[in-house]
Amino acid sequence: MGIRFPQPRYMPCSECGAAVERASTEQHVCERGPLLDYQMFQLRDDVAAVESELSAYLDSPSGRFELWWAERERRRRGDE
Ligand SMILES: [Zn+2]
């Protein structure tokens, strides 16, 4: 017979992080807003890393070339 740990009544939903009563996890439906917030919260480090990588990239010679090229292509298509 193992030790029984007391179980909290509420569990965070693994999808959206909302507090869901243990007994009603089956009925829980994730709401879009909190779900997105929670996912962004979980991804915040990745998002910050991507943002700084992107701005570092756009600051580099190849990044500036890409921007120039994209702009040039956009104008070229617009003229046709
Ligand atoms: Zn949920």
PDB file of the backbone (N, CA, C, O) and the ligand in Angstrom, with CONECT records:
HET     ZN  A 101       1
ATOM      1  N   MET A   1       0.849  -1.197   0.000  1.00  0.00           N
ATOM      2  CA  MET A   1       0.000   0.000   0.000  1.00  0.00           C
ATOM      3  C   MET A   1       0.887   1.251   0.000  1.00  0.00           C
ATOM      4  O   MET A   1       1.690   1.458   0.910  1.00  0.00           O
ATOM      5  N   GLY A   2       0.729   2.060  -1.015  1.00  0.00           N
ATOM      6  CA  GLY A   2       1.564   3.253  -1.149  1.00  0.00           C
ATOM      7  C   GLY A   2       1.026   4.416  -0.358  1.00  0.00           C
ATOM      8  O   GLY A   2      -0.083   4.391   0.176  1.00  0.00           O
ATOM      9  N   ILE A   3       1.852   5.430  -0.303  1.00  0.00           N
ATOM     10  CA  ILE A   3       1.416   6.644   0.374  1.00  0.00           C
ATOM     11  C   ILE A   3       0.467   7.404  -0.543  1.00  0.00           C
ATOM     12  O   ILE A   3       0.742   7.547  -1.735  1.00  0.00           O
ATOM     13  N   ARG A   4      -0.617   7.880  -0.019  1.00  0.00           N
ATOM     14  CA  ARG A   4      -1.562   8.664  -0.831  1.00  0.00           C
ATOM     15  C   ARG A   4      -1.289  10.140  -0.629  1.00  0.00           C
ATOM     16  O   ARG A   4      -1.440  10.673   0.471  1.00  0.00           O
ATOM     17  N   PHE A   5      -0.890  10.783  -1.695  1.00  0.00           N
ATOM     18  CA  PHE A   5      -0.692  12.224  -1.612  1.00  0.00           C
ATOM     19  C   PHE A   5      -2.033  12.908  -1.747  1.00  0.00           C
ATOM     20  O   PHE A   5      -2.879  12.484  -2.534  1.00  0.00           O
ATOM     21  N   PRO A   6      -2.228  13.960  -0.985  1.00  0.00           N
ATOM     22  CA  PRO A   6      -3.487  14.686  -1.173  1.00  0.00           C
ATOM     23  C   PRO A   6      -3.516  15.298  -2.563  1.00  0.00           C
ATOM     24  O   PRO A   6      -2.533  15.893  -3.005  1.00  0.00           O
ATOM     25  N   GLN A   7      -4.623  15.156  -3.240  1.00  0.00           N
ATOM     26  CA  GLN A   7      -4.715  15.695  -4.593  1.00  0.00           C
ATOM     27  C   GLN A   7      -5.431  17.033  -4.566  1.00  0.00           C
ATOM     28  O   GLN A   7      -6.478  17.158  -3.932  1.00  0.00           O
ATOM     29  N   PRO A   8      -4.882  18.040  -5.246  1.00  0.00           N
ATOM     30  CA  PRO A   8      -5.579  19.326  -5.285  1.00  0.00           C
ATOM     31  C   PRO A   8      -6.890  19.181  -6.033  1.00  0.00           C
ATOM     32  O   PRO A   8      -7.031  18.345  -6.925  1.00  0.00           O
ATOM     33  N   ARG A   9      -7.835  20.007  -5.652  1.00  0.00           N
ATOM     34  CA  ARG A   9      -9.155  19.885  -6.255  1.00  0.00           C
ATOM     35  C   ARG A   9      -9.137  20.379  -7.701  1.00  0.00           C
ATOM     36  O   ARG A   9      -9.869  19.884  -8.558  1.00  0.00           O
ATOM     37  N   TYR A  10      -8.289  21.355  -7.941  1.00  0.00           N
ATOM     38  CA  TYR A  10      -8.211  21.911  -9.288  1.00  0.00           C
ATOM     39  C   TYR A  10      -6.903  21.516  -9.945  1.00  0.00           C
ATOM     40  O   TYR A  10      -5.858  21.422  -9.302  1.00  0.00           O
ATOM     41  N   MET A  11      -6.993  21.290 -11.236  1.00  0.00           N
ATOM     42  CA  MET A  11      -5.813  20.950 -12.019  1.00  0.00           C
ATOM     43  C   MET A  11      -5.659  21.993 -13.116  1.00  0.00           C
ATOM     44  O   MET A  11      -6.655  22.419 -13.701  1.00  0.00           O
ATOM     45  N   PRO A  12      -4.445  22.407 -13.404  1.00  0.00           N
ATOM     46  CA  PRO A  12      -4.307  23.287 -14.558  1.00  0.00           C
ATOM     47  C   PRO A  12      -4.514  22.474 -15.833  1.00  0.00           C
ATOM     48  O   PRO A  12      -3.961  21.384 -15.981  1.00  0.00           O
ATOM     49  N   CYS A  13      -5.308  23.010 -16.742  1.00  0.00           N
ATOM     50  CA  CYS A  13      -5.516  22.324 -18.016  1.00  0.00           C
ATOM     51  C   CYS A  13      -4.182  22.307 -18.761  1.00  0.00           C
ATOM     52  O   CYS A  13      -3.495  23.326 -18.840  1.00  0.00           O
ATOM     53  N   SER A  14      -3.827  21.158 -19.300  1.00  0.00           N
ATOM     54  CA  SER A  14      -2.534  21.058 -19.971  1.00  0.00           C
ATOM     55  C   SER A  14      -2.530  21.835 -21.290  1.00  0.00           C
ATOM     56  O   SER A  14      -1.468  22.157 -21.823  1.00  0.00           O
ATOM     57  N   GLU A  15      -3.719  22.133 -21.809  1.00  0.00           N
ATOM     58  CA  GLU A  15      -3.797  22.867 -23.071  1.00  0.00           C
ATOM     59  C   GLU A  15      -3.778  24.377 -22.866  1.00  0.00           C
ATOM     60  O   GLU A  15      -3.001  25.094 -23.497  1.00  0.00           O
ATOM     61  N   CYS A  16      -4.662  24.855 -21.957  1.00  0.00           N
ATOM     62  CA  CYS A  16      -4.813  26.301 -21.847  1.00  0.00           C
ATOM     63  C   CYS A  16      -4.398  26.838 -20.487  1.00  0.00           C
ATOM     64  O   CYS A  16      -4.340  28.053 -20.299  1.00  0.00           O
ATOM     65  N   GLY A  17      -4.107  25.960 -19.537  1.00  0.00           N
ATOM     66  CA  GLY A  17      -3.638  26.420 -18.245  1.00  0.00           C
ATOM     67  C   GLY A  17      -4.733  26.874 -17.308  1.00  0.00           C
ATOM     68  O   GLY A  17      -4.454  27.298 -16.186  1.00  0.00           O
ATOM     69  N   ALA A  18      -5.991  26.790 -17.754  1.00  0.00           N
ATOM     70  CA  ALA A  18      -7.095  27.189 -16.890  1.00  0.00           C
ATOM     71  C   ALA A  18      -7.222  26.203 -15.736  1.00  0.00           C
ATOM     72  O   ALA A  18      -6.947  25.013 -15.888  1.00  0.00           O
ATOM     73  N   ALA A  19      -7.642  26.715 -14.579  1.00  0.00           N
ATOM     74  CA  ALA A  19      -7.875  25.837 -13.444  1.00  0.00           C
ATOM     75  C   ALA A  19      -9.170  25.077 -13.692  1.00  0.00           C
ATOM     76  O   ALA A  19     -10.235  25.676 -13.846  1.00  0.00           O
ATOM     77  N   VAL A  20      -9.069  23.775 -13.728  1.00  0.00           N
ATOM     78  CA  VAL A  20     -10.240  22.943 -14.012  1.00  0.00           C
ATOM     79  C   VAL A  20     -10.457  22.018 -12.834  1.00  0.00           C
ATOM     80  O   VAL A  20      -9.529  21.381 -12.334  1.00  0.00           O
ATOM     81  N   GLU A  21     -11.688  21.961 -12.412  1.00  0.00           N
ATOM     82  CA  GLU A  21     -12.000  21.064 -11.317  1.00  0.00           C
ATOM     83  C   GLU A  21     -11.756  19.634 -11.765  1.00  0.00           C
ATOM     84  O   GLU A  21     -12.203  19.223 -12.835  1.00  0.00           O
ATOM     85  N   ARG A  22     -11.061  18.898 -10.958  1.00  0.00           N
ATOM     86  CA  ARG A  22     -10.678  17.537 -11.289  1.00  0.00           C
ATOM     87  C   ARG A  22     -11.856  16.710 -11.791  1.00  0.00           C
ATOM     88  O   ARG A  22     -11.736  15.949 -12.752  1.00  0.00           O
ATOM     89  N   ALA A  23     -12.994  16.872 -11.125  1.00  0.00           N
ATOM     90  CA  ALA A  23     -14.162  16.069 -11.458  1.00  0.00           C
ATOM     91  C   ALA A  23     -14.751  16.439 -12.816  1.00  0.00           C
ATOM     92  O   ALA A  23     -15.489  15.650 -13.407  1.00  0.00           O
ATOM     93  N   SER A  24     -14.430  17.634 -13.315  1.00  0.00           N
ATOM     94  CA  SER A  24     -15.084  18.066 -14.547  1.00  0.00           C
ATOM     95  C   SER A  24     -14.104  18.278 -15.698  1.00  0.00           C
ATOM     96  O   SER A  24     -14.398  19.026 -16.631  1.00  0.00           O
ATOM     97  N   THR A  25     -12.953  17.631 -15.640  1.00  0.00           N
ATOM     98  CA  THR A  25     -11.991  17.801 -16.738  1.00  0.00           C
ATOM     99  C   THR A  25     -12.555  17.329 -18.065  1.00  0.00           C
ATOM    100  O   THR A  25     -12.172  17.824 -19.125  1.00  0.00           O
ATOM    101  N   GLU A  26     -13.481  16.356 -18.002  1.00  0.00           N
ATOM    102  CA  GLU A  26     -14.071  15.829 -19.239  1.00  0.00           C
ATOM    103  C   GLU A  26     -14.897  16.895 -19.946  1.00  0.00           C
ATOM    104  O   GLU A  26     -14.936  16.951 -21.175  1.00  0.00           O
ATOM    105  N   GLN A  27     -15.553  17.736 -19.162  1.00  0.00           N
ATOM    106  CA  GLN A  27     -16.429  18.748 -19.753  1.00  0.00           C
ATOM    107  C   GLN A  27     -15.684  20.023 -20.132  1.00  0.00           C
ATOM    108  O   GLN A  27     -16.221  20.884 -20.828  1.00  0.00           O
ATOM    109  N   HIS A  28     -14.476  20.130 -19.679  1.00  0.00           N
ATOM    110  CA  HIS A  28     -13.738  21.371 -19.935  1.00  0.00           C
ATOM    111  C   HIS A  28     -13.467  21.566 -21.421  1.00  0.00           C
ATOM    112  O   HIS A  28     -12.996  20.660 -22.108  1.00  0.00           O
ATOM    113  N   VAL A  29     -13.772  22.753 -21.896  1.00  0.00           N
ATOM    114  CA  VAL A  29     -13.437  23.122 -23.267  1.00  0.00           C
ATOM    115  C   VAL A  29     -12.537  24.341 -23.186  1.00  0.00           C
ATOM    116  O   VAL A  29     -12.874  25.328 -22.532  1.00  0.00           O
ATOM    117  N   CYS A  30     -11.412  24.274 -23.838  1.00  0.00           N
ATOM    118  CA  CYS A  30     -10.490  25.393 -23.777  1.00  0.00           C
ATOM    119  C   CYS A  30     -11.087  26.611 -24.472  1.00  0.00           C
ATOM    120  O   CYS A  30     -11.674  26.508 -25.549  1.00  0.00           O
ATOM    121  N   GLU A  31     -10.924  27.752 -23.838  1.00  0.00           N
ATOM    122  CA  GLU A  31     -11.348  28.989 -24.478  1.00  0.00           C
ATOM    123  C   GLU A  31     -10.201  29.517 -25.305  1.00  0.00           C
ATOM    124  O   GLU A  31      -9.031  29.374 -24.949  1.00  0.00           O
ATOM    125  N   ARG A  32     -10.552  30.119 -26.397  1.00  0.00           N
ATOM    126  CA  ARG A  32      -9.521  30.509 -27.351  1.00  0.00           C
ATOM    127  C   ARG A  32      -8.570  31.576 -26.786  1.00  0.00           C
ATOM    128  O   ARG A  32      -7.352  31.467 -26.926  1.00  0.00           O
ATOM    129  N   GLY A  33      -9.133  32.594 -26.154  1.00  0.00           N
ATOM    130  CA  GLY A  33      -8.302  33.686 -25.650  1.00  0.00           C
ATOM    131  C   GLY A  33      -7.254  33.220 -24.653  1.00  0.00           C
ATOM    132  O   GLY A  33      -6.055  33.387 -24.873  1.00  0.00           O
ATOM    133  N   PRO A  34      -7.724  32.626 -23.537  1.00  0.00           N
ATOM    134  CA  PRO A  34      -6.765  32.153 -22.538  1.00  0.00           C
ATOM    135  C   PRO A  34      -5.807  31.122 -23.111  1.00  0.00           C
ATOM    136  O   PRO A  34      -4.638  31.078 -22.730  1.00  0.00           O
ATOM    137  N   LEU A  35      -6.297  30.295 -24.023  1.00  0.00           N
ATOM    138  CA  LEU A  35      -5.449  29.272 -24.620  1.00  0.00           C
ATOM    139  C   LEU A  35      -4.283  29.923 -25.347  1.00  0.00           C
ATOM    140  O   LEU A  35      -3.135  29.508 -25.192  1.00  0.00           O
ATOM    141  N   LEU A  36      -4.581  30.933 -26.132  1.00  0.00           N
ATOM    142  CA  LEU A  36      -3.524  31.628 -26.869  1.00  0.00           C
ATOM    143  C   LEU A  36      -2.570  32.327 -25.916  1.00  0.00           C
ATOM    144  O   LEU A  36      -1.352  32.275 -26.088  1.00  0.00           O
ATOM    145  N   ASP A  37      -3.139  32.987 -24.902  1.00  0.00           N
ATOM    146  CA  ASP A  37      -2.302  33.676 -23.926  1.00  0.00           C
ATOM    147  C   ASP A  37      -1.344  32.699 -23.273  1.00  0.00           C
ATOM    148  O   ASP A  37      -0.155  32.971 -23.112  1.00  0.00           O
ATOM    149  N   TYR A  38      -1.896  31.552 -22.902  1.00  0.00           N
ATOM    150  CA  TYR A  38      -1.091  30.563 -22.206  1.00  0.00           C
ATOM    151  C   TYR A  38       0.004  30.023 -23.117  1.00  0.00           C
ATOM    152  O   TYR A  38       1.143  29.830 -22.691  1.00  0.00           O
ATOM    153  N   GLN A  39      -0.354  29.783 -24.367  1.00  0.00           N
ATOM    154  CA  GLN A  39       0.653  29.268 -25.294  1.00  0.00           C
ATOM    155  C   GLN A  39       1.736  30.312 -25.539  1.00  0.00           C
ATOM    156  O   GLN A  39       2.920  29.985 -25.619  1.00  0.00           O
ATOM    157  N   MET A  40       1.321  31.567 -25.657  1.00  0.00           N
ATOM    158  CA  MET A  40       2.306  32.622 -25.839  1.00  0.00           C
ATOM    159  C   MET A  40       3.189  32.750 -24.600  1.00  0.00           C
ATOM    160  O   MET A  40       4.393  32.994 -24.689  1.00  0.00           O
ATOM    161  N   PHE A  41       2.549  32.577 -23.444  1.00  0.00           N
ATOM    162  CA  PHE A  41       3.305  32.649 -22.197  1.00  0.00           C
ATOM    163  C   PHE A  41       4.357  31.546 -22.157  1.00  0.00           C
ATOM    164  O   PHE A  41       5.497  31.768 -21.750  1.00  0.00           O
ATOM    165  N   GLN A  42       3.954  30.363 -22.583  1.00  0.00           N
ATOM    166  CA  GLN A  42       4.898  29.242 -22.584  1.00  0.00           C
ATOM    167  C   GLN A  42       5.998  29.459 -23.611  1.00  0.00           C
ATOM    168  O   GLN A  42       7.134  29.021 -23.430  1.00  0.00           O
ATOM    169  N   LEU A  43       5.640  30.146 -24.697  1.00  0.00           N
ATOM    170  CA  LEU A  43       6.591  30.336 -25.793  1.00  0.00           C
ATOM    171  C   LEU A  43       7.387  31.623 -25.666  1.00  0.00           C
ATOM    172  O   LEU A  43       8.205  31.938 -26.529  1.00  0.00           O
ATOM    173  N   ARG A  44       7.145  32.385 -24.568  1.00  0.00           N
ATOM    174  CA  ARG A  44       7.697  33.732 -24.527  1.00  0.00           C
ATOM    175  C   ARG A  44       9.219  33.759 -24.713  1.00  0.00           C
ATOM    176  O   ARG A  44       9.760  34.672 -25.336  1.00  0.00           O
ATOM    177  N   ASP A  45       9.894  32.756 -24.171  1.00  0.00           N
ATOM    178  CA  ASP A  45      11.349  32.731 -24.330  1.00  0.00           C
ATOM    179  C   ASP A  45      11.724  32.491 -25.787  1.00  0.00           C
ATOM    180  O   ASP A  45      12.634  33.121 -26.326  1.00  0.00           O
ATOM    181  N   ASP A  46      10.996  31.560 -26.414  1.00  0.00           N
ATOM    182  CA  ASP A  46      11.257  31.285 -27.828  1.00  0.00           C
ATOM    183  C   ASP A  46      10.957  32.510 -28.670  1.00  0.00           C
ATOM    184  O   ASP A  46      11.722  32.871 -29.564  1.00  0.00           O
ATOM    185  N   VAL A  47       9.818  33.150 -28.370  1.00  0.00           N
ATOM    186  CA  VAL A  47       9.426  34.326 -29.138  1.00  0.00           C
ATOM    187  C   VAL A  47      10.482  35.413 -28.994  1.00  0.00           C
ATOM    188  O   VAL A  47      10.875  36.040 -29.978  1.00  0.00           O
ATOM    189  N   ALA A  48      10.937  35.633 -27.773  1.00  0.00           N
ATOM    190  CA  ALA A  48      11.956  36.655 -27.544  1.00  0.00           C
ATOM    191  C   ALA A  48      13.241  36.291 -28.286  1.00  0.00           C
ATOM    192  O   ALA A  48      13.904  37.155 -28.860  1.00  0.00           O
ATOM    193  N   ALA A  49      13.584  35.002 -28.269  1.00  0.00           N
ATOM    194  CA  ALA A  49      14.808  34.561 -28.949  1.00  0.00           C
ATOM    195  C   ALA A  49      14.671  34.777 -30.452  1.00  0.00           C
ATOM    196  O   ALA A  49      15.598  35.263 -31.100  1.00  0.00           O
ATOM    197  N   VAL A  50      13.521  34.419 -30.999  1.00  0.00           N
ATOM    198  CA  VAL A  50      13.307  34.581 -32.439  1.00  0.00           C
ATOM    199  C   VAL A  50      13.345  36.051 -32.812  1.00  0.00           C
ATOM    200  O   VAL A  50      13.918  36.428 -33.834  1.00  0.00           O
ATOM    201  N   GLU A  51      12.731  36.878 -31.979  1.00  0.00           N
ATOM    202  CA  GLU A  51      12.727  38.309 -32.276  1.00  0.00           C
ATOM    203  C   GLU A  51      14.142  38.881 -32.287  1.00  0.00           C
ATOM    204  O   GLU A  51      14.499  39.658 -33.173  1.00  0.00           O
ATOM    205  N   SER A  52      14.942  38.490 -31.297  1.00  0.00           N
ATOM    206  CA  SER A  52      16.291  39.057 -31.272  1.00  0.00           C
ATOM    207  C   SER A  52      17.144  38.457 -32.386  1.00  0.00           C
ATOM    208  O   SER A  52      18.011  39.130 -32.944  1.00  0.00           O
ATOM    209  N   GLU A  53      16.891  37.176 -32.708  1.00  0.00           N
ATOM    210  CA  GLU A  53      17.613  36.573 -33.825  1.00  0.00           C
ATOM    211  C   GLU A  53      17.237  37.252 -35.132  1.00  0.00           C
ATOM    212  O   GLU A  53      18.082  37.522 -35.986  1.00  0.00           O
ATOM    213  N   LEU A  54      15.940  37.519 -35.259  1.00  0.00           N
ATOM    214  CA  LEU A  54      15.469  38.148 -36.487  1.00  0.00           C
ATOM    215  C   LEU A  54      16.047  39.544 -36.640  1.00  0.00           C
ATOM    216  O   LEU A  54      16.509  39.918 -37.719  1.00  0.00           O
ATOM    217  N   SER A  55      16.021  40.316 -35.558  1.00  0.00           N
ATOM    218  CA  SER A  55      16.540  41.677 -35.699  1.00  0.00           C
ATOM    219  C   SER A  55      18.050  41.651 -35.906  1.00  0.00           C
ATOM    220  O   SER A  55      18.595  42.508 -36.602  1.00  0.00           O
ATOM    221  N   ALA A  56      18.727  40.679 -35.309  1.00  0.00           N
ATOM    222  CA  ALA A  56      20.167  40.540 -35.549  1.00  0.00           C
ATOM    223  C   ALA A  56      20.408  40.161 -37.004  1.00  0.00           C
ATOM    224  O   ALA A  56      21.343  40.642 -37.644  1.00  0.00           O
ATOM    225  N   TYR A  57      19.551  39.294 -37.505  1.00  0.00           N
ATOM    226  CA  TYR A  57      19.690  38.859 -38.898  1.00  0.00           C
ATOM    227  C   TYR A  57      19.446  40.022 -39.857  1.00  0.00           C
ATOM    228  O   TYR A  57      20.197  40.240 -40.808  1.00  0.00           O
ATOM    229  N   LEU A  58      18.374  40.758 -39.578  1.00  0.00           N
ATOM    230  CA  LEU A  58      18.041  41.868 -40.476  1.00  0.00           C
ATOM    231  C   LEU A  58      19.097  42.966 -40.421  1.00  0.00           C
ATOM    232  O   LEU A  58      19.185  43.802 -41.321  1.00  0.00           O
ATOM    233  N   ASP A  59      19.889  42.956 -39.366  1.00  0.00           N
ATOM    234  CA  ASP A  59      20.958  43.931 -39.220  1.00  0.00           C
ATOM    235  C   ASP A  59      22.232  43.484 -39.934  1.00  0.00           C
ATOM    236  O   ASP A  59      23.131  44.287 -40.185  1.00  0.00           O
ATOM    237  N   SER A  60      22.294  42.211 -40.254  1.00  0.00           N
ATOM    238  CA  SER A  60      23.497  41.663 -40.887  1.00  0.00           C
ATOM    239  C   SER A  60      23.466  41.960 -42.386  1.00  0.00           C
ATOM    240  O   SER A  60      22.402  42.260 -42.927  1.00  0.00           O
ATOM    241  N   PRO A  61      24.599  41.883 -43.058  1.00  0.00           N
ATOM    242  CA  PRO A  61      24.634  42.158 -44.500  1.00  0.00           C
ATOM    243  C   PRO A  61      23.669  41.276 -45.287  1.00  0.00           C
ATOM    244  O   PRO A  61      22.981  41.761 -46.185  1.00  0.00           O
ATOM    245  N   SER A  62      23.609  39.975 -44.956  1.00  0.00           N
ATOM    246  CA  SER A  62      22.713  39.108 -45.730  1.00  0.00           C
ATOM    247  C   SER A  62      21.253  39.441 -45.449  1.00  0.00           C
ATOM    248  O   SER A  62      20.406  39.351 -46.338  1.00  0.00           O
ATOM    249  N   GLY A  63      20.962  39.828 -44.201  1.00  0.00           N
ATOM    250  CA  GLY A  63      19.602  40.218 -43.870  1.00  0.00           C
ATOM    251  C   GLY A  63      19.195  41.474 -44.613  1.00  0.00           C
ATOM    252  O   GLY A  63      18.077  41.571 -45.118  1.00  0.00           O
ATOM    253  N   ARG A  64      20.115  42.447 -44.680  1.00  0.00           N
ATOM    254  CA  ARG A  64      19.810  43.677 -45.413  1.00  0.00           C
ATOM    255  C   ARG A  64      19.615  43.392 -46.893  1.00  0.00           C
ATOM    256  O   ARG A  64      18.774  44.006 -47.549  1.00  0.00           O
ATOM    257  N   PHE A  65      20.390  42.466 -47.406  1.00  0.00           N
ATOM    258  CA  PHE A  65      20.229  42.081 -48.797  1.00  0.00           C
ATOM    259  C   PHE A  65      18.849  41.475 -49.027  1.00  0.00           C
ATOM    260  O   PHE A  65      18.168  41.796 -50.000  1.00  0.00           O
ATOM    261  N   GLU A  66      18.448  40.583 -48.104  1.00  0.00           N
ATOM    262  CA  GLU A  66      17.131  39.952 -48.229  1.00  0.00           C
ATOM    263  C   GLU A  66      16.029  41.004 -48.236  1.00  0.00           C
ATOM    264  O   GLU A  66      15.095  40.925 -49.034  1.00  0.00           O
ATOM    265  N   LEU A  67      16.136  41.981 -47.354  1.00  0.00           N
ATOM    266  CA  LEU A  67      15.119  43.032 -47.289  1.00  0.00           C
ATOM    267  C   LEU A  67      15.099  43.824 -48.591  1.00  0.00           C
ATOM    268  O   LEU A  67      14.036  44.115 -49.140  1.00  0.00           O
ATOM    269  N   TRP A  68      16.276  44.165 -49.070  1.00  0.00           N
ATOM    270  CA  TRP A  68      16.384  44.933 -50.306  1.00  0.00           C
ATOM    271  C   TRP A  68      15.801  44.139 -51.469  1.00  0.00           C
ATOM    272  O   TRP A  68      15.069  44.673 -52.303  1.00  0.00           O
ATOM    273  N   TRP A  69      16.141  42.853 -51.506  1.00  0.00           N
ATOM    274  CA  TRP A  69      15.669  41.983 -52.577  1.00  0.00           C
ATOM    275  C   TRP A  69      14.141  41.844 -52.536  1.00  0.00           C
ATOM    276  O   TRP A  69      13.471  41.925 -53.565  1.00  0.00           O
ATOM    277  N   ALA A  70      13.606  41.634 -51.325  1.00  0.00           N
ATOM    278  CA  ALA A  70      12.163  41.474 -51.177  1.00  0.00           C
ATOM    279  C   ALA A  70      11.448  42.745 -51.637  1.00  0.00           C
ATOM    280  O   ALA A  70      10.424  42.686 -52.319  1.00  0.00           O
ATOM    281  N   GLU A  71      12.003  43.887 -51.253  1.00  0.00           N
ATOM    282  CA  GLU A  71      11.421  45.163 -51.636  1.00  0.00           C
ATOM    283  C   GLU A  71      11.455  45.328 -53.155  1.00  0.00           C
ATOM    284  O   GLU A  71      10.483  45.772 -53.766  1.00  0.00           O
ATOM    285  N   ARG A  72      12.559  44.972 -53.734  1.00  0.00           N
ATOM    286  CA  ARG A  72      12.759  45.085 -55.179  1.00  0.00           C
ATOM    287  C   ARG A  72      11.765  44.180 -55.919  1.00  0.00           C
ATOM    288  O   ARG A  72      11.143  44.591 -56.898  1.00  0.00           O
ATOM    289  N   GLU A  73      11.630  42.947 -55.434  1.00  0.00           N
ATOM    290  CA  GLU A  73      10.703  41.998 -56.045  1.00  0.00           C
ATOM    291  C   GLU A  73       9.264  42.511 -55.945  1.00  0.00           C
ATOM    292  O   GLU A  73       8.472  42.399 -56.880  1.00  0.00           O
ATOM    293  N   ARG A  74       8.963  43.068 -54.789  1.00  0.00           N
ATOM    294  CA  ARG A  74       7.606  43.566 -54.559  1.00  0.00           C
ATOM    295  C   ARG A  74       7.294  44.692 -55.546  1.00  0.00           C
ATOM    296  O   ARG A  74       6.207  44.735 -56.122  1.00  0.00           O
ATOM    297  N   ARG A  75       8.246  45.594 -55.736  1.00  0.00           N
ATOM    298  CA  ARG A  75       8.036  46.701 -56.665  1.00  0.00           C
ATOM    299  C   ARG A  75       7.938  46.213 -58.092  1.00  0.00           C
ATOM    300  O   ARG A  75       7.114  46.690 -58.873  1.00  0.00           O
ATOM    301  N   ARG A  76       8.785  45.261 -58.423  1.00  0.00           N
ATOM    302  CA  ARG A  76       8.812  44.731 -59.775  1.00  0.00           C
ATOM    303  C   ARG A  76       7.460  44.112 -60.130  1.00  0.00           C
ATOM    304  O   ARG A  76       6.931  44.318 -61.222  1.00  0.00           O
ATOM    305  N   ARG A  77       6.913  43.347 -59.177  1.00  0.00           N
ATOM    306  CA  ARG A  77       5.620  42.718 -59.417  1.00  0.00           C
ATOM    307  C   ARG A  77       4.522  43.767 -59.499  1.00  0.00           C
ATOM    308  O   ARG A  77       3.573  43.635 -60.272  1.00  0.00           O
ATOM    309  N   GLY A  78       4.666  44.815 -58.689  1.00  0.00           N
ATOM    310  CA  GLY A  78       3.660  45.877 -58.702  1.00  0.00           C
ATOM    311  C   GLY A  78       3.609  46.628 -60.024  1.00  0.00           C
ATOM    312  O   GLY A  78       2.553  47.102 -60.443  1.00  0.00           O
ATOM    313  N   ASP A  79       4.780  46.731 -60.685  1.00  0.00           N
ATOM    314  CA  ASP A  79       4.842  47.472 -61.945  1.00  0.00           C
ATOM    315  C   ASP A  79       4.226  46.703 -63.104  1.00  0.00           C
ATOM    316  O   ASP A  79       3.767  47.288 -64.085  1.00  0.00           O
ATOM    317  N   GLU A  80       4.223  45.388 -62.971  1.00  0.00           N
ATOM    318  CA  GLU A  80       3.745  44.591 -64.098  1.00  0.00           C
ATOM    319  C   GLU A  80       2.220  44.575 -64.183  1.00  0.00           C
ATOM    320  O   GLU A  80       1.658  43.946 -65.080  1.00  0.00           O
TER     321      GLU A  80
HETATM  322 ZN    ZN A 101      -8.167  24.042 -21.397  1.00  0.00          ZN2+
END
